[in-house]
Amino acid sequence: MFENQLDKEETTVERYVRKEKARRQRRKKRRLRFQSGTVAQDSQDEEAEEEPVEDLGFDDPFFARR
């Protein structure tokens, strides 16, 4: 059986619990690697690596008239 293929239909709550458990495990592994020194201390979380988006206000091309 494939990992992403389920034996039965799962409810929304069951899917949420499964995904949260997997997320907690990933965070725990990342934290343990960080504490053991495997990961450089100055590195950011994968989620926080996004560059800040500059706020263009109404000069944004989205608001340009066609």
Helices and strands as residue ranges (DSSP letters): H 12-36, G 47-49, G 57-59, G 61-63
